[in-house]
């Protein structure tokens, strides 16, 4: 019998391939997600990809406000029907990557209150959505996402592992990440060809003075991940001119590879480089 008796049936339109729609229908998994999220009565939640309301209808009665975002206009009528009983729910039609949420979110958030976000993200744009939210200015407390298992493993990977890369470093620099649990393809309609997993991200509430330096160094390091750190940075138009002096000042062995460095070491490199640039500019004599 498997999980199929627990799958929720829906009279909404069929899934659209261009939106990467795979709808979570397993009621057991949906309930497990809600338990993991632990919504509270004073929470303001935003759900990305609300679909026909399987998760929205579980969150709406438990929170103060729910912003249900859905790109597919054909699913809005069903979503309205499902969420109509809940005064807490507001539907926003549009593309999460294009929408400006400063207005709707600001109206819901009182002083000191932060936004909580959840969603079953389309596989093809999951990383783009996560990066937008991590680099944005929304006051986010935490995020809970269903993503492709491979993406979940990359985001939560530790240094030295095969999955560890720029996405790992970037996400772990901006947030505390946690791997939740795996979800079988059989829990979705239509059934995807890959497994999924839940992850959580809790943004770090600080703004470094070397954010651009951090991103540039990490990207340059992983651009040639089979080469040593020194050789990778040497190919960068800026870092290549100072790589040996720069790494020496940071106390980082250039013979190591990008995947061997921790997030904290990349942060240290960014800080050292920021100070290095400042000292060079200060000591530069006018002609």
C-alpha positions as CSV (number, residue, x, y, z in Angstrom):
1,X,0.0,0.0,0.0
2,X,2.9,2.4,0.7
3,X,2.1,6.0,1.4
4,X,-0.6,6.4,-1.3
5,X,-3.6,6.0,1.1
6,X,-2.3,9.1,2.9
7,X,-2.1,11.2,-0.3
8,X,-4.4,14.2,-0.3
9,X,-6.6,14.4,-3.4
10,X,-7.2,17.8,-5.0
11,X,-9.7,19.1,-7.6
12,X,-7.3,21.9,-8.6
13,X,-5.8,22.1,-12.1
14,X,-3.0,19.7,-13.0
15,X,0.7,20.5,-12.4
16,X,2.6,22.7,-14.9
17,X,6.0,21.6,-15.9
18,X,7.2,25.2,-16.6
19,X,6.7,26.1,-12.9
20,X,8.5,22.9,-11.8
21,X,5.4,21.9,-9.8
22,X,5.5,18.7,-7.7
23,X,2.8,19.0,-5.0
24,X,3.3,17.4,-1.6
25,X,0.3,15.3,-0.9
26,X,1.4,13.0,1.9
27,X,-0.6,14.1,5.0
28,X,1.9,12.5,7.3
29,X,4.8,14.5,5.9
30,X,2.7,17.7,5.9
31,X,2.0,17.2,9.6
32,X,5.6,16.4,10.3
33,X,6.7,19.7,8.6
34,X,4.2,21.6,10.8
35,X,5.6,19.9,13.9
36,X,9.1,20.8,12.9
37,X,8.3,24.4,12.2
38,X,6.4,24.8,15.5
39,X,4.2,27.8,14.4
40,X,3.0,30.1,17.2
41,X,-0.1,32.3,17.4
42,X,1.8,35.5,17.1
43,X,3.9,34.4,14.1
44,X,3.8,36.1,10.7
45,X,4.5,33.5,8.1
46,X,5.1,33.6,4.3
47,X,4.6,30.4,2.3
48,X,6.4,30.3,-1.1
49,X,4.5,28.2,-3.6
50,X,1.3,27.8,-1.7
51,X,-0.2,25.7,-4.5
52,X,-3.7,24.5,-3.6
53,X,-3.2,25.1,0.1
54,X,-2.0,21.8,1.6
55,X,0.5,23.4,3.9
56,X,-1.2,26.8,4.0
57,X,-4.4,25.4,5.5
58,X,-2.3,23.8,8.3
59,X,-0.4,27.0,9.1
60,X,-3.2,29.6,8.8
61,X,-5.1,28.5,11.9
62,X,-2.0,28.5,14.0
63,X,-0.5,31.9,13.2
64,X,-1.4,35.6,13.4
65,X,-0.8,36.2,9.7
66,X,-0.1,34.1,6.6
67,X,1.1,35.5,3.3
68,X,0.5,32.7,0.7
69,X,2.6,33.4,-2.4
70,X,1.6,31.5,-5.7
71,X,2.8,32.2,-9.2
72,X,0.2,30.0,-11.0
73,X,-2.9,32.0,-11.7
74,X,-4.9,28.8,-12.4
75,X,-4.4,27.7,-8.8
76,X,-5.5,30.9,-7.1
77,X,-9.3,30.1,-7.1
78,X,-8.7,26.8,-5.3
79,X,-6.3,28.4,-2.9
80,X,-8.9,31.1,-2.2
81,X,-11.5,28.5,-1.5
82,X,-9.2,26.6,0.9
83,X,-8.0,29.7,2.8
84,X,-11.3,31.5,2.9
85,X,-12.2,30.4,6.4
86,X,-9.0,31.9,7.8
87,X,-8.9,35.6,8.4
88,X,-5.1,35.3,9.0
89,X,-4.5,34.4,5.3
90,X,-3.6,36.7,2.5
91,X,-2.9,35.5,-1.0
92,X,-0.2,37.2,-3.1
93,X,-0.1,36.2,-6.8
94,X,3.3,36.5,-8.4
95,X,6.9,35.3,-8.9
96,X,8.8,35.2,-5.7
97,X,12.0,36.2,-7.6
98,X,10.3,39.3,-9.0
99,X,8.0,40.4,-6.2
100,X,8.8,43.3,-3.8
101,X,7.7,42.2,-0.4
102,X,8.7,45.3,1.5
103,X,5.1,46.6,1.4
104,X,3.0,43.5,2.3
105,X,5.6,42.3,4.9
106,X,6.0,45.7,6.6
107,X,2.2,46.0,7.0
108,X,2.2,42.7,9.0
109,X,5.3,43.2,11.1
110,X,5.2,45.2,14.3
111,X,8.2,46.6,16.0
112,X,10.7,43.8,16.8
113,X,8.6,41.1,15.0
114,X,10.4,38.9,12.4
115,X,9.1,37.0,9.4
116,X,9.0,33.2,9.2
117,X,9.1,31.6,5.8
118,X,8.2,28.1,4.5
119,X,7.8,26.5,1.2
120,X,8.1,23.5,-1.2
121,X,10.5,25.2,-3.6
122,X,10.6,24.3,-7.4
123,X,13.8,22.4,-8.0
124,X,15.0,24.6,-10.8
125,X,14.9,27.8,-8.9
126,X,15.3,26.7,-5.3
127,X,18.9,28.0,-4.9
128,X,18.0,31.3,-6.5
129,X,15.1,31.8,-4.1
130,X,17.2,31.0,-1.0
131,X,20.1,33.3,-2.2
132,X,17.6,36.1,-2.8
133,X,16.2,35.8,0.7
134,X,19.6,35.4,2.4
135,X,21.0,38.5,0.6
136,X,17.8,40.5,0.9
137,X,16.7,43.0,3.6
138,X,13.6,41.2,4.9
139,X,13.6,40.8,8.7
140,X,13.6,37.0,8.6
141,X,13.7,34.9,11.7
142,X,13.9,31.4,10.0
143,X,13.1,29.6,6.8
144,X,11.9,26.0,6.3
145,X,12.2,24.6,2.7
146,X,11.6,21.4,0.9
147,X,14.3,21.1,-1.8
148,X,15.9,18.5,-3.9
149,X,18.0,16.1,-1.7
150,X,21.2,17.0,-3.5
151,X,20.6,20.7,-2.9
152,X,19.9,20.1,0.8
153,X,23.2,18.1,1.1
154,X,25.1,20.9,-0.6
155,X,23.7,23.6,1.6
156,X,24.4,21.7,4.8
157,X,27.7,20.1,3.7
158,X,30.8,20.3,6.0
159,X,34.3,21.2,4.9
160,X,36.2,18.4,3.2
161,X,33.1,16.7,1.8
162,X,32.3,16.2,-1.9
163,X,29.2,18.4,-1.6
164,X,30.9,21.3,0.1
165,X,31.1,24.3,-2.3
166,X,30.3,28.0,-2.7
167,X,26.6,27.4,-2.0
168,X,27.5,25.7,1.3
169,X,29.9,28.5,2.3
170,X,27.5,31.3,1.3
171,X,24.4,29.8,3.1
172,X,26.4,29.0,6.2
173,X,28.0,32.4,6.3
174,X,24.6,34.1,6.2
175,X,22.6,31.6,8.4
176,X,22.6,28.6,10.7
177,X,21.6,25.7,8.6
178,X,20.1,22.4,9.6
179,X,19.2,19.2,7.6
180,X,15.7,18.1,8.6
181,X,14.6,14.9,7.0
182,X,14.4,13.1,3.7
183,X,11.1,12.8,1.8
184,X,10.3,10.1,-0.7
185,X,9.3,10.8,-4.3
186,X,6.1,8.8,-3.7
187,X,4.9,11.7,-1.4
188,X,4.5,14.0,-4.4
189,X,2.1,14.4,-7.4
190,X,3.5,14.2,-10.0
191,X,6.2,11.9,-8.6
192,X,9.6,13.5,-9.2
193,X,12.6,11.4,-10.3
194,X,14.7,12.5,-7.3
195,X,14.3,12.4,-3.5
196,X,13.7,15.6,-1.5
197,X,14.6,16.9,1.9
198,X,13.6,19.5,4.4
199,X,16.1,22.1,5.6
200,X,16.0,25.1,7.9
201,X,18.0,28.3,7.7
202,X,18.1,30.8,10.5
203,X,19.7,34.1,9.2
204,X,22.5,35.6,11.3
205,X,21.5,39.1,12.4
206,X,24.6,41.0,11.5
207,X,26.0,43.0,8.6
208,X,29.7,42.7,8.0
209,X,31.8,45.4,6.4
210,X,33.4,42.9,4.1
211,X,30.4,41.2,2.6
212,X,31.4,41.9,-1.0
213,X,35.0,40.7,-0.3
214,X,33.7,37.5,1.3
215,X,31.6,36.6,-1.8
216,X,34.3,37.5,-4.2
217,X,37.0,35.4,-2.4
218,X,34.7,32.4,-2.0
219,X,33.6,32.4,-5.6
220,X,37.2,32.8,-6.8
221,X,38.4,29.9,-4.6
222,X,35.7,27.5,-5.9
223,X,36.0,28.5,-9.5
224,X,38.9,26.0,-9.8
225,X,38.2,23.6,-7.0
226,X,40.6,20.9,-8.3
227,X,43.5,23.4,-7.9
228,X,45.0,24.7,-4.7
229,X,43.7,27.8,-3.2
230,X,46.8,29.8,-4.2
231,X,46.4,28.6,-7.9
232,X,42.7,29.4,-7.9
233,X,43.1,32.9,-6.5
234,X,46.0,33.5,-8.9
235,X,43.6,33.3,-11.8
236,X,41.5,36.1,-10.4
237,X,42.1,39.6,-12.0
238,X,42.4,41.3,-8.6
239,X,43.5,38.6,-6.2
240,X,46.1,37.2,-8.6
241,X,48.3,40.2,-8.2
242,X,48.6,39.9,-4.4
243,X,47.7,36.3,-3.7
244,X,51.0,35.2,-1.9
245,X,51.2,38.4,0.2
246,X,47.5,38.2,1.0
247,X,47.5,34.5,2.0
248,X,50.6,35.0,4.1
249,X,49.0,37.9,6.0
250,X,45.9,35.7,6.6
251,X,48.0,32.8,7.8
252,X,46.3,30.5,5.3
253,X,48.3,27.8,3.5
254,X,47.9,28.4,-0.2
255,X,48.5,24.7,-0.8
256,X,45.1,23.8,0.6
257,X,42.1,23.4,-1.6
258,X,38.9,25.5,-1.5
259,X,36.8,22.7,0.0
260,X,39.2,22.3,2.9
261,X,38.6,25.8,4.3
262,X,35.9,26.4,6.9
263,X,33.3,29.2,6.6
264,X,35.1,30.9,9.5
265,X,38.4,30.8,7.5
266,X,36.7,32.4,4.5
267,X,35.3,35.1,6.8
268,X,38.8,35.6,8.1
269,X,40.2,35.9,4.6
270,X,37.6,38.5,3.7
271,X,38.4,40.6,6.8
272,X,42.2,40.4,6.1
273,X,41.7,41.4,2.5
274,X,39.5,44.3,3.5
275,X,42.2,45.6,5.9
276,X,44.9,44.8,3.3
277,X,43.1,47.1,0.7
278,X,42.7,49.8,3.3
279,X,46.4,49.7,4.2
280,X,47.4,49.8,0.6
281,X,45.2,52.8,-0.1
282,X,46.4,54.6,3.0
283,X,50.1,54.0,2.3
284,X,49.9,54.8,-1.4
285,X,51.9,58.0,-2.1
286,X,50.5,60.5,-4.6
287,X,52.6,61.0,-7.7
